Amino acid sequence: MASHTDPTCGCGVCGSEAPPLIGSVLTGVGMTLAQASRALERGDELALTPIQHELVERWAEQQLGAA
């Protein structure tokens, strides 16, 4: 089976890195958006990419707006 990755694309689905999120689980961290949000609220340091950090922040904002 041929690989369909594009070496000119450095990240994400078309690159060699895993996508930042699969379903609701942050790749490389193994936490859901909810778990990561609570961990950040506690002051825990997580090894999130900038995109993952933004996804967690947006998720938290949406939860506040829904409350």
trRosetta pair geometry for C-beta under 8 A, 3 or more apart (Angstrom, degrees):
i j d omega theta_ij theta_ji phi_ij phi_ji
5 9 7.6 -134 -176 62 73 104
5 14 6.5 131 -144 175 59 46
5 15 6.4 61 -160 -160 105 16
5 16 6.0 70 -173 -75 152 64
6 9 4.4 59 82 11 107 107
6 14 5.0 -8 29 169 108 104
6 15 7.1 -56 65 -84 74 52
7 16 7.9 28 -115 -39 60 109
9 12 6.9 -70 157 58 114 99
9 14 4.0 2 96 108 159 111
9 15 4.5 -127 116 -68 83 85
10 15 5.0 12 123 -125 16 146
10 16 7.7 -43 -162 27 41 88
10 17 7.5 28 146 -1 59 116
11 15 4.5 -11 -36 47 6 155
11 16 7.9 -53 -101 50 37 60
11 17 4.5 -13 -137 39 70 133
12 15 5.4 81 48 19 60 103
12 17 6.6 31 -13 73 25 99
12 19 5.9 39 -150 -107 58 70
12 20 7.7 -31 -102 -17 72 85
13 19 5.4 13 -64 -73 79 107
18 22 7.7 -54 171 -38 110 116
18 27 4.4 -136 119 157 129 155
18 28 6.7 165 60 -39 130 97
19 22 6.2 115 73 -65 111 78
19 27 6.3 117 78 -5 56 145
20 26 6.8 -30 165 -143 70 75
20 27 6.2 -154 -164 33 20 102
20 49 5.9 -111 -115 54 110 127
20 51 4.6 -118 -76 105 160 118
20 52 4.8 -158 -168 -70 113 82
20 55 6.4 159 127 -12 130 147
21 24 7.2 -17 -172 -136 108 20
21 25 7.0 148 -157 75 64 40
21 26 5.9 -37 -100 -101 73 51
21 27 6.7 -140 -80 -8 18 88
21 33 7.6 18 -128 -63 127 102
21 52 7.1 150 -56 -112 88 81
21 55 5.9 -160 -49 -177 137 168
22 25 5.5 -23 68 65 79 94
22 27 5.8 76 -6 -62 101 102
24 32 4.8 20 128 -147 103 96
24 33 5.4 -87 -172 3 89 99
24 34 7.6 16 163 -1 127 89
25 30 6.7 -13 -172 -146 111 32
25 31 7.1 157 -148 84 69 21
25 32 5.7 -52 -92 -90 58 59
26 29 4.2 -1 101 48 114 122
26 30 7.3 -49 73 13 77 18
26 31 5.5 -3 37 63 111 74
26 32 7.4 147 -3 -133 83 11
26 33 7.0 121 -43 -74 99 56
26 36 5.8 56 -9 -49 145 147
26 48 6.9 -45 -175 -115 148 95
26 52 5.2 80 -145 -149 119 123
26 55 7.5 161 -98 83 102 133
26 56 7.5 -7 -73 -63 138 106
28 47 6.9 -100 137 104 109 107
28 49 7.8 73 57 -24 146 101
29 36 6.6 43 133 -90 150 120
29 46 6.1 31 -133 -174 131 112
29 47 6.5 -177 -93 67 91 80
29 48 6.4 4 -65 -85 143 74
29 52 7.1 139 -11 -179 137 154
31 35 4.0 -129 -170 92 102 121
31 36 4.6 129 109 -56 128 85
31 39 6.9 -38 -160 -5 166 141
31 46 7.4 -76 28 -134 146 137
32 35 4.7 96 49 8 77 101
32 36 6.9 -145 90 -3 39 87
33 36 5.9 -59 -146 40 29 109
33 37 6.2 33 154 -24 65 108
33 55 6.6 -102 -113 136 112 97
33 56 5.8 -176 -150 -111 76 65
33 59 4.1 -143 170 -139 132 175
34 37 5.7 -54 -148 33 28 113
34 38 6.6 25 156 -15 63 105
34 59 7.4 -117 -66 146 52 134
35 38 5.9 -57 -151 38 31 108
35 39 6.3 31 152 -21 65 108
36 39 5.5 -54 -145 37 33 114
36 40 6.3 32 156 -18 66 105
36 46 6.0 56 -144 -109 94 175
36 48 7.0 93 -160 -78 134 131
36 52 7.7 -99 -171 162 165 103
36 56 4.7 -95 112 -113 121 132
37 40 6.0 -56 -149 37 28 108
37 41 6.5 31 151 -21 63 106
37 56 5.4 -178 -74 -173 74 95
37 59 6.1 -119 -61 93 131 111
37 60 4.5 160 -138 -77 127 105
37 63 7.5 93 163 16 170 148
38 41 5.5 -53 -149 34 34 115
38 42 6.5 32 153 -18 65 105
39 42 5.8 -57 -153 36 32 110
39 44 4.1 -61 178 54 88 134
39 46 5.9 86 112 -55 133 122
40 43 7.6 56 -177 -71 34 15
40 44 6.6 -84 -76 57 31 80
40 46 6.6 -64 -71 6 86 122
40 56 6.4 114 -7 141 147 141
48 52 4.0 -137 -165 94 96 117
48 53 4.5 126 116 -60 131 79
48 56 6.8 -59 -133 -4 160 135
49 52 4.6 95 48 7 76 103
49 53 7.0 -138 90 -7 39 86
50 53 5.6 -52 -146 34 32 114
50 54 6.5 32 155 -18 64 105
51 54 5.7 -56 -151 37 32 111
51 55 6.4 35 150 -21 65 105
52 55 5.5 -51 -148 34 34 114
52 56 6.5 34 154 -18 66 102
53 56 5.8 -53 -151 35 31 110
53 57 6.4 31 151 -18 65 107
54 57 5.6 -53 -145 38 33 112
54 58 6.2 32 156 -18 66 106
55 58 5.8 -55 -146 38 29 109
55 59 6.3 33 153 -22 63 106
56 59 5.6 -53 -148 34 31 114
56 60 6.4 31 154 -19 64 106
57 60 5.8 -56 -149 36 30 111
57 61 6.4 31 153 -19 65 106
58 61 5.6 -53 -147 36 33 113
58 62 6.4 34 154 -20 65 105
59 62 5.8 -57 -153 35 30 111
59 63 6.5 31 150 -20 64 105
60 63 5.6 -53 -150 33 33 113
60 64 6.6 33 152 -19 65 104
61 64 5.7 -53 -150 35 33 111
61 65 6.4 32 152 -18 65 108
62 65 5.6 -56 -147 39 33 112
62 66 6.3 30 154 -20 66 108
63 66 5.8 -57 -146 36 31 109
63 67 6.7 40 153 -34 63 102
64 67 5.8 -48 -153 18 33 116
